[in-house]
């Protein structure tokens, strides 16, 4: 596509954040970063009841995502992400 820039990470943004926080030894700060800080900043109600499960379990990133007639190559295509996210 014409004029595209950046990396496609939407498919695994939480898992990538977890990987980074884990590597920096700051996993204790991840929940606040993902669930609390934004709502506090904007004066909104915080939703802290868990709806997802995050576990350290590696998985393979697809080489591509087919989106209609388009193909997107994600960040780490064919590689691994160390964290998995699933519904409770």
C-alpha positions, 0 to 999 in steps of 0.5 A: 500500500502507498504511504504506509509506515511503522510496524504492525504490532496490534496483534500482540501489543500486550505480549510485547509490552510484557516481554519488555517489562519482563526483560527490564525486571519491572513486571510489577509495573505492567498492570498499572501501565496497561490498566490503571495509569491511563484512566487515572490520568484522564479521571476515568473509572479504572477497570481492574477485574481480570478478563485476560490471562498473560503467561510466559509461554512462547509462540510463533508469529505468523509470517503474514496476516491476510486482511482482505485483499491486502497482506501485512507482514507483522513485527517478528514475522516467523519469529517468537514472542515470549508471552501468550495472552488468552481469555479467562 
